[in-house]
């Protein structure tokens, strides 16, 4: 799973406010949020809902792949229904730039609650993922919600079943970057990327690296141990 449902308010590589990696301070926390606006009009009714947006990952041509929003019961219920219907909505990032997008058909929806001190009722949280982001069988394009090299390489190995150890990652990532196969995705909160390479192309790169001795097989046979990766809670 490339994004745990509970990973909504989690440590990120870098926020749009210029925050450095690993900084867990709460300075100007409100500046990290964007807005989501949903408008729907019929002959008899008009719906106009605006909620806070904690994170968003999209793509060109009006695609949305991840939206993390918070609000009240009524607002979250209406937005969840709109997402399920494939309705379009407007995203405003922390700088105020707007774009109209849709999550497409049958997005994955995860709901939760956030208890705040001094508030009688909890806030409701909704995390929505597109089918394309959640797809575990795609070949040729992999969407990720982190641009960390170790995360990218481990995701490629896991997704495509590549016979490769962790220390081959730096060379492989450098080759993918030189071939312009790693593309940053628009959004905020998470530095999303799209990797455009098929399993066959990745295996060809591995073969080239081994033939050129840029990559070497482990000196001993045995299990391959990957480094543990955790998402740290930002709002403790």
C-alpha positions in Angstrom: 0.0 0.0 0.0 1.6 3.2 -1.1 -0.4 5.4 1.3 -1.7 4.1 4.6 -5.3 5.4 5.3 -4.2 6.7 8.7 -1.3 8.7 7.2 -3.1 12.0 6.9 -1.5 14.4 9.4 2.0 12.9 9.1 5.5 14.1 8.8 6.2 15.2 5.2 9.4 15.8 3.3 8.8 19.6 3.1 5.8 21.9 3.4 5.0 24.8 1.1 5.8 27.2 3.9 9.5 26.4 3.6 9.6 24.1 6.5 12.7 21.9 6.7 12.6 18.1 6.8 12.0 16.7 10.3 10.8 20.0 11.8 7.8 19.1 14.0 7.0 22.7 15.1 3.5 24.1 14.7 4.5 27.6 13.5 1.9 29.0 11.1 0.1 25.7 10.9 -2.9 27.3 9.2 -0.7 28.2 6.2 -0.3 24.6 5.3 -4.0 24.2 4.5 -5.8 24.7 1.2 -9.5 24.8 0.5 -11.9 22.5 -1.4 -15.0 24.0 -2.9 -17.9 21.8 -4.1 -20.7 23.5 -6.0 -23.8 21.8 -7.4 -27.0 23.4 -8.7 -30.2 21.8 -9.8 -33.6 23.3 -10.7 -34.7 23.1 -7.1 -31.6 23.2 -4.9 -28.1 24.6 -4.8 -25.2 23.1 -2.9 -22.1 25.1 -2.0 -19.6 23.5 0.4 -16.2 24.7 1.4 -13.9 22.6 3.6 -10.2 22.7 4.7 -7.8 20.6 2.6 -4.8 19.2 4.4 -3.1 17.5 1.4 -3.7 17.2 -2.4 -2.0 15.3 -5.2 -3.2 15.8 -8.7 -2.1 15.6 -12.3 -2.7 17.4 -15.6 -6.0 17.4 -17.4 -8.1 17.8 -14.3 -7.1 14.6 -12.5 -7.1 14.3 -8.7 -5.4 11.3 -7.1 -5.4 12.2 -3.4 -7.5 14.6 -1.3 -7.3 14.9 2.5 -10.0 17.1 4.0 -11.5 17.9 7.4 -14.9 19.4 8.3 -18.2 18.8 10.0 -20.5 15.8 9.7 -22.7 17.4 7.0 -19.9 18.8 4.9 -17.9 15.5 4.9 -20.9 13.5 4.1 -21.8 15.7 1.2 -18.2 15.7 -0.1 -17.9 11.9 0.2 -21.1 11.5 -1.9 -19.7 14.0 -4.5 -16.4 12.0 -4.7 -18.3 8.7 -5.1 -20.3 10.2 -8.0 -17.2 11.4 -9.8 -18.3 15.0 -9.5 -15.8 17.8 -10.2 -14.6 20.2 -7.5 -12.3 23.1 -7.1 -9.0 22.9 -5.2 -7.3 26.0 -3.8 -3.7 25.4 -2.6 -2.2 27.4 0.3 -1.0 30.1 -2.1 -4.5 30.6 -3.5 -4.0 29.0 -6.9 -7.2 27.1 -8.0 -7.8 24.1 -10.3 -10.9 22.1 -11.1 -10.4 18.4 -10.8 -12.1 15.0 -10.3 -11.1 11.8 -8.6 -12.7 9.7 -11.4 -14.8 6.6 -11.0 -15.0 4.7 -7.8 -12.4 6.4 -5.6 -11.4 4.8 -2.3 -12.8 6.7 0.7 -11.5 6.4 4.2 -13.2 8.2 7.1 -12.0 9.1 10.6 -12.5 11.5 13.5 -10.2 14.1 15.1 -10.8 15.0 18.7 -9.7 18.5 19.7 -9.3 19.9 23.2 -12.2 22.3 24.1 -14.4 21.0 21.3 -17.5 19.0 22.2 -17.8 17.2 18.9 -14.9 15.8 16.9 -14.0 17.0 13.4 -14.5 14.5 10.6 -11.7 13.5 8.3 -12.0 12.1 4.8 -9.1 10.7 2.8 -9.9 10.0 -0.9 -7.7 8.2 -3.3 -8.2 7.6 -7.0 -8.3 4.1 -8.4 -5.2 4.9 -10.4 -3.2 5.8 -7.2 -4.4 2.6 -5.5 -3.9 0.3 -8.5 -1.5 -2.5 -7.6 -1.4 -4.1 -11.1 -0.4 -1.1 -13.4 2.5 -1.5 -15.7 4.0 1.6 -17.2 3.0 4.2 -14.7 3.3 4.2 -10.9 1.9 7.0 -8.8 3.5 7.7 -5.4 3.0 10.2 -2.6 6.7 10.7 -1.8 9.7 11.8 -3.8 12.1 10.2 -1.3 14.6 8.1 -3.3 14.5 5.1 -0.9 10.7 5.1 -1.0 10.6 5.3 -4.8 13.0 2.4 -5.2 11.3 0.2 -2.6 7.9 0.9 -4.2 9.2 0.0 -7.7 10.8 -3.3 -6.4 7.6 -4.2 -4.5 5.1 -3.2 -7.3 6.9 -4.8 -10.1 8.5 -7.7 -8.2 12.0 -6.7 -9.2 14.9 -9.0 -8.1 16.9 -6.2 -6.6 18.4 -5.2 -3.2 18.2 -1.7 -1.6 21.8 -0.6 -2.6 20.9 -0.7 -6.3 18.5 2.1 -5.7 20.8 5.2 -6.2 22.1 4.0 -9.6 18.6 3.0 -10.8 17.1 6.3 -9.6 19.8 8.3 -11.4 19.1 6.4 -14.6 15.4 7.0 -14.3 16.0 10.7 -13.7 18.4 11.0 -16.7 15.7 9.4 -18.9 13.1 11.8 -17.4 10.9 9.0 -16.1 10.3 10.6 -12.7 7.7 13.4 -13.0 6.7 15.6 -10.0 2.9 15.9 -9.6 1.1 19.1 -8.7 -0.2 19.5 -5.2 0.8 20.2 -1.6 1.2 18.3 1.6 2.8 15.3 -0.1 5.4 15.6 -2.9 3.8 13.2 -5.3 5.6 11.7 -8.3 4.7 9.6 -11.3 7.2 7.0 -12.5 6.7 6.2 -16.2 8.5 2.9 -16.8 7.3 -0.7 -17.5 8.6 -3.8 -15.7 10.4 -4.8 -18.9 12.2 -1.4 -19.1 13.2 -1.6 -15.5 14.6 -5.1 -15.9 16.6 -3.9 -19.0 18.1 -1.2 -16.8 19.1 -3.7 -14.2 20.7 -5.9 -16.8 22.6 -2.9 -18.2 23.8 -2.0 -14.8 25.1 -5.5 -14.1 26.8 -5.8 -17.4 28.6 -2.5 -16.9 29.4 -3.4 -13.3 27.6 -0.4 -12.1 25.6 -2.9 -10.1 27.0 -5.9 -8.3 25.4 -9.0 -6.8 25.6 -9.4 -3.0 28.8 -11.1 -1.9 26.8 -13.8 0.0 23.5 -15.5 -0.6 20.7 -14.8 1.9 17.6 -12.7 2.6 17.6 -9.1 1.5 16.9 -6.7 4.3 15.3 -3.4 3.4 15.5 -0.4 5.7 12.5 0.3 7.9 10.5 3.4 6.7 8.1 5.1 9.0 5.8 8.1 8.7 6.2 10.2 11.9 3.2 11.9 13.5 3.4 15.7 12.9 0.6 16.8 15.2 1.4 15.2 18.5 
